[in-house]
Every structure is written in C-alpha cells, then in structure tokens.
C-alpha cells in the first residue's frame, strides 16, 4: 500500500464464502445468485502507475468534497480482465477457474452533519461506519468495482480453513484479496457462525465479565409489510488512539434474541474484514484524533410481536464488549392509526445534491436506511447529548386512511419533559405530516431535529404523539436522553 501525507488508499475486501450444499453463496454485491459447491473470491486489481499519478497530481484531494472519488478510484482499477488473466491457488494448488465477473462494491465515502467518514455493507448485510476522518484528509478510496473469481470447492472436510493466493497476468499491479476462507455452512445473515472469531464471540456473549470495549445498544421496532416488525439495531462504541489494535483488526458482531422464556428465536452476525489492509498506523491529525476505524454498526431483523431480550457482543478475538437490552415488539391493528417506537439520532445525511455520499433508499440484503423526506437518519444507542449538538429523532406513523382517501391529513406533536421533576420543558405546536407522506404508502417516515441548546444539564424524556383528520390519537411514545 502506498501512503503519503496527503491521502491514502484503504481497500477493504469482503470475506470469502463457501457453499458445500445447495444453499446460496452470499457476497458483497447487488444481485443475489445461487452458486453450488463454489468458492467465490472477491479481488481488487489496481494499476500502480495510475495510482501513483493520482497521488502526485493532487486530484484526489480536491475530489473528496464534491463527491468525485468514485470516478478517480475507478480510474486506478484494472478493468476488463477475464478468467484467462487470473490464477488462483488454494492451499498452494492452482484451481481451474469456472468464471470471473466484475461486480459493484458496497463502499461509500459519506459526508453527514458530523463530517466525512466511510460506510460499507458487511457480509452479514449490516452497515459498518468508520470514525470521522480528520479535516482535510481524504480517508478511504473505496473500490467501486471488484472481480469475483469462482471455482469448485476442493474435497475438504467441513469446518476446515484454507489459504488463498491470486496472481494476475499483468505487470505493475497491486492485488487486494483475502488470504483465507473456511469451509463452513452458515446462513447469509450469520457469516461468523462456525468460524474461529464466531466461537470467540459466542464465548464473549456468555460471559458478563472482562468487557474492555464500552458499547451502546439501541433497537427500535418499525412497521413492515407483514405482521412482523422491522427492528433497526444500532451499536456504537468509542474509538481512541490507545485502542489502535482493536481498530486495525478484523472485528465481528454477534447478536442473539431470546423470548421471555429464554428460548433463542433469532441469531445474526457480521464481520468488518480488515485483512489485506496495511496495519501501519493511520495518519494522525494535528489534534491527535485518528480516523478510519469502525465505531458504529447497524443492522435490521424481523421479529413477531412479543417481549425479547437482545444480547450483542463485539470483538476481535482479544478485545470485546457486551450489551443487553429488553425489547418489546407491539402488535398493531392495520385499521387503526399507530405510532412506532421513537429513536434518537446524532447523525443525518442530507440529499445527495447537498451532501455527496448520501445513501439511496434501496440497498441489497433487505437493509432499508431510515429515510425521511430524502434525508437519512441514523439512530444511536448513546443517548448522551452535548448542548452544542442537535437532537434528531426518527419514527414512523401508520395511517390507514392514506390508502383510502388521498385528502387524509395527520399531525404530530413533540414535547420534552424533565425526568426528575416532571416539568414540561418544551411543547411544540402540532406539525403537519403531509411533507413526509410517501404516495401510496400508509407508513409515514418522520425525521426531525430538535434544538436542545437551552436545556439545562440533566435527564429528559422526548414524547411524541400523532393525531389524524378523524381526531384519532395515538398513545404518547417516549425516548429518554441526557444533556451534558
């Protein structure tokens, strides 16, 4: 990897997956394909000369603000390679390549209200986000495309792990590829299952002691097209220079959901794969803040109405954190006005025309960003806010009248109450939900910012209620937060 004072190239390559039965192989791509008895290897091929030229001419540095890094990153990649150009070695033995395709990569350099960071979809379908890159630093140059090399699985025993090497019939190129895969059966939503890191996370999750990574956890049930709820889960953890090792290693997250009788009803995992990325210290800004390591993870799962216990472990095999919360998924009558749970957010990404890098409303693996009126809101488990921050909230209203009469109207009201005294600190006038309505949908996604700069230090409760044109009202939904 080349590195200079102005910018750096950080290529994050997806994990390899193996299917030894008829289950699908899942890779970081937009399309879902069924591939039986194949190893699928994601590979990035970079032209050295073009990359060095980009570093010298400064075009990359000037491209990050207007959101033009994808075009530059694509320009340093080697395109139009075929199976004849590759050689893949599995445990040192060259394998006959069945096919090679070029696919889009799921990495974005994002600018939001906090600054510039990188987001990418993990092999389990969740979204990893990095800490903010220091001002003036380009950060990640994410490959907009990568190759997928497929070959038949050799006759290996289940759960065995094997080494991969890839060569290309081109001079002066850099090759980014993960070096190992494990012949392990797992679902697309649980790629860590059966792996060494997965076993370690299971052990960490079972142990309430010796946590050395402080994590915050949030889960908010939202409306879905079926009787189940779409539960959005957000995990935050602080990253500091002293935690350099945890920031540079492959880390994984494991979640388990138990019902009130203690039965396991859902399990999911994901991985932030750092293999193939240089472990050199990341550039340090003059303030001493280092950017680029993951400090946030979001995923979604479906749950039926009921009461649950959600437990999550985050770790890299040595350092780990553990969090546990109670979760209630309410049933709702599709003929009645309903209000979802209320989430608190610190981040929002505006429209792509204003803030380059904003996500679209449709992503692979059924992950749906929480988008309201063209703006993505990002719930947080860390509900401690500074006075200088804006408190954002995201929630959804289910209004069946919208499918029956286009003239139906609805209003929302938000108020803030002092938890200790019960005193009403602010009470907004009713706000029309019309600007948030999506034509043809009974679900209204609402995201708004709230000024908390005048609130004294203390603990508060945000309360939200919806009222429709038939004068029906929802119950007040609440979310607690602290102002520091």
N, C-alpha and C positions, 0 to 999 in steps of 0.2 A: 504494500500500500504506500502510495506517495503522500507526503504531508508537507505543507509549508505554512507560513504564518498567516496566510490569507484565508485558506479554506482547506477542506479535507474531503476525501471520498470514503464513505462508510457504506459498504454493500452488505445488507442483511439478507441472507439466503434462507429460504424456507426449509423445514425439515423434510426428510425423505419419508415416504410411506410405502408400506408393502401390504399387498392383499394376497393371502395364501388360500382364500376360499373364493366365494362369489361376491363378497362384499366390495363396495366401491373403494377405489383409492382416491383420497382427497388431498389436493394440493392447493396452494395459494393461487387461485385462478378464478375467472369469472364464470366459466362453464363447469357443469357437473357431468362427469363421464364415468362409466363403469368400465374398469380395467381389471381383468382377472389374471392372477399369477404374474404380475409385473412389478418391477421396481421402477419408480419414476423419479428421476434425479433432476432437480432444478439447477441450472447452470447459467452464470453470467459471464460473458466474454467481453473484455474491454481492450480497446486499441491503445497501447501505451503512448504512441506518438501523439495521437489526438488528445489524450488526457493531459499530457504534459503541456500541450499547446494551450489548452483551456486554462490551466493553472498560470501560465505565463502572461496571457493577454488580459487577464482580469475580467473577462466577460461573465464568468460565473458569479463573481462577487456582485456585479451590477444587475444580475438577472434575478436574484432571490426576492427582492421586494415586489417587482411586477409579476412574480409567479411564473417565470420563464425557465426555471431549472429543468423541467421535464424535457424540453426540447434540447437543451445542452447535454443532459445526461444521455438522451437517446443518441446524440451525435458522437459520443465517445464509445458507444457499444458497437460490437461487430455483428451485423445483421446478415440474413440470407445464407446462413450455414445450413448444411444438410447432414444426414446421417453419415455420409462419406467423409465428413470433416472431423468427426469425433471418434475417440477411442475411450471406452470406459472399462475400468479394471475393478473387479470385485474380489477382494482378498488376493490381489496380485494377478488374477487370471482375467484376460480380456474376454468380454462378453459380446455376443452378436447383438447389435442394436436393432430393435424392431421398428422404431420410428422416432423422429425428432420434430417437435413443433415449437414455435415461438409464441409465448403467451404474455398477456399483460401482468405486471406485478402490482400488488396491492400495497403500495407505499405512497405516502403523501407528505410533502412539506407544507405545514399548515400555519397560517397566521390567525390568531384569535385575539381577544381583548387583553391577554396576558403577554403576547409576544409571538415568537417563532419557535416551533417545535416540530417533531416528526411523529406521524401516526401510521400504523400498519396493521393489517389483519393477520392474526396468528393462525397456525394450522388448525386450532380448535374453533376458529370462526369468530373469536372475540377481537377487540381492538386494543392494541398497546399504544401508549403515548409516552414520549420522552419528556424529560425536563426541558425547560426553555434554553435555547441556545443563547449565549451572550450576545449583546448588541453588536452588530457589525460582522458577526461570524455566520458563514453560510450554513454550517451544520451538515446534515445528511444530504448527499446527492443520490437519490434513490433510483434504482434502475427501473425505467418504465416498462421494460420487457425483460423476459428471461427465456432460456430454452428449457424444454422438458425432454429428457432423454429416457426412453423406456426400453427395458429389456426383460427377458424372462427371469423369474426368481430361480436361482440355483437350488439344488436339492439340499436345503439346510434344515436343521431341526428348529422347531418353534422356539421363540424367545432368544435365539442366538443373535449376536451382533457382528457386523462385518464392515470391513474398510473399503472405502470408495476412492478411486483416483480417476480423473478425467484429463485427457490430452486432446489438443486441437491441432489440426494440420495448418496452422498459421503461425508466422513468426511475429515476435514482438507483441504478444498479447498477455493480459492478465486474466486468470480464470478464477472465478469465485464459485466454490461448490462445497457442500457439507461433506465431511470425510467419513461419516459412519451412519449406518442405519441398523435397526433391529427388526428381526423377523417376528413381529408381534401383532396379534389381532387386536384391533380396537375400533371403536366407532369414530365417526368423523368429529363428534363433539368431545371426545375423550382421548386425544392422541398420546397423553402421558401414561395411560394405563398400560401396565406391563413393562415399562421402561425402568431403568435404574433410578432416575430422578422421580418418576411416578411413585415408586415404592418408598422413596425417602419422604416425599410429600405426604403419603398415607401415614407414615410413622409420625411426622411432624403434626399432622392434624389430630392424631390420637393423643398427643402429649400437650398438656396445657402449660408446661414449664419451659424455661430457657429460650423464650422468644427474644430475638435480638434485632428484629425489624418491626418497627411500630407501624401497623396498618390500620386504616379506617375503612369501614364497610357500610354500604348502603344498598338496599333493594327496594324497588318501587314497582308494584303491580300496575299494569296499564291495560287498556282494553284491547281485545283481539277479535278476530272474525269468528272464532269458535267460543265454546263455553269456558275454555281455559283462559288464563290471564297471561299476557306477555310481561314477564318480570325482567326489569332492567337492573343489572347488578353493576355497581361501580366500586372499585378498590383503589385507594390512594395510599401512598407511603412516601415519607420524606427521603430524599437522596442528598447526601452530603459528600464532600471530598474524602472524608475519612472512610466512607463506605465504597471506595473505589473498586474493590474486588467484587462486591455484590453488583455493582453497576456494569462490570465488564463481562460477567459470566452468563452462560445460558441459564435463565431462570424459568420456573414454571409456576402455574397456579392450579390448585385442585379445589373444587367445591363439592360439597355433599349436602343434600337436602333430606331431612328426616321429618316424618309426620309426628303428630303428638304422641303416638305410641312407640316412637323410637325406631320405626322402620325406615330404611333407606328408600326414597322414592325417586331421586334423581342424582346424577353424578355428572360432572363436567370437568374438563381440564384444558389447559392451553400452555404454549411454550413461547418464550421470547428467545429465539435462537440467535446466539452471538457467534457461533462457530464460523470461521472464515473471516472474522473481523479482527483487525490488529488489536492486540492488548496493550499497545503503547498508551501512556497517559494522554487523556484528551486535552486539547488546548485549554489553558486557564485564562480567563478574562482578568483584567487588572483588579477587579473586586474580589477575586478568588473564587467566584462562582463557576462551577463546571457544568456544562450542559450535555445532553445527548444520551444519558442513561434513562431507562424506563422508570417512571414513577407513578404510573396510572394504568389501570386495566378496566375494560368494560365488556360485558357480555350479556346475553339475553337467553332466557329459557321459558318454557311453557309449564304452568302449574295449574291444577284444578283448584277450585275453592277449598279452603281449609286452613289449618294452623300448622306452621312449619318451624323448624329450627335449621338455619342456614349456617354452615361452617366452612370456612375457607382458609387454606394455607398457601403461603407464597414463599418460595425458597429456591436456592441454587445448589442444594446438596450439603451446604455448610451453614449458611445464614438462613434464617426463616422467620416468618411472622405468622400469627394465627389470629383469626377474628371469628366471632359468632354472634348472630342476632336472631331474634324471633321475627317471624314473617307471617302476616295474615293476608290471605287472598280472599276477598269478599266475592260472593255471588251477586249478580245484579240482574234485574228484570229488564229485558230488552225493550219493554214497552214503556219504561219509566225513565225520567231524567236521572242521570247518575254522574258522580264525580269520582275520578280516580284518586289514588294517593297523591300527595304533594311532595315533590322533590326540591331540594335546594342545590343551587349550582354556583360555581365561581367562574366558569368559563362559558363563552359563547363564540361561535364562528359565524360571522355575517355572510351576506350574499357573496358569491364568488366574484362578482364585479367590483365589490368593495374590498374584501379581504381575500386575496388569492389563496387557494388551497382548501376552501371550504368543501365539505363532503356533499355528495348528492344524496337524494332521498332513497336511492336504491343501491344496495350493496349485496355481494354474494353471501351465501350461508344464512340467509334469512335474518341477518343483522340489520335493524332499522334504526338509523340515527334519529334522535328526538328533535325533529324539525318543526318549528312553528313559524308560519309566515315567512318562510325562506331562511330562517336562522336556526342553526343547530345549538341546542343547549346540552350541557354535559354535567349531569348530577354528580355530587361529591359526597363521600362518607365523612369528610372532615368539615363539620358544621361550625367551626370557629372562624368568625369573620372579623377583619380589621375594619375600623371606621372608614378607611380610605377605599375599601372595596365596595363594589355594588353587589348586593344580594340578588341573584337571579333565581327564579322559580320556574319549574315546568310541571304541568299537569294536563290531564285530558278530561273533557266533558263529553258524555254520551247523551245526545239529544235525538230521540227517535222521530220527533216532529220534522226534522230536516229531510227525512226520506218521504214524508207525506205532503209537506207544503213548503215551497221554496221561500215563502214570506215569513217563516218562523224566525223569531228573534230570541236572543238569550243574553243575559248579563252575568258578570262575575263581580264579586266583591272580596277584597282582601283587607285584613286588619292585623295589627301586631299588638300582642298582649305581653306585659311583663309577667314572667312566670312566677316570680317571688311574691309580687303584690297583687296580681290580677288586674292591674291598671291598664286601661286601653291606651296605648302609646300612639297609634296612628290608625285611621279608619278611612280607606279610600272611598270615593264616590263610586257607584256602580259603573262598570266599564262594559261597553258593548263587545260581544264576542264575534260580531259579524266579520271583522277583518281577518279572523283566524279560521273561518269556515272553509272547508275543502268541498267543492261541489260534488254532490252525490254520496258523501260520507256522513254518517251520523256522529262520527268521532271528531271532536274539535280539539286540536293540539294547541295549548296556550303556553307561551313562554314570555315572561316579563321581568324587567329589572325593578328593584326597589331600593330607594335611597335610604341608607342606614347611618349616614354620617352624623345625624343629630341625635342618635340614640345614645344614652349613657352606657358605660360599660356594664354588662350584665347578661342575664339569660332571658330569652324571649321565645314567643310562640307565634308563628305565622298561621293565620286561619283563613281559609278560602271557602266561599260558598257560591253556588250557581243558581240562577233563577231564570225560568223560561217565560215565554209570552202567555202561557196559560196560568201564570202565577204559581207554578210548582217550584219548590225549593229543595235543594239537596241538603244533607247534613253538613255541618262545618267540618272540613278536613284540616288537619294540623301538621306542622313540622316545627321542631324546636331547633334553635340556634343560639349561639353566644356571640356577643360583640366584645372585642378586646380593645 
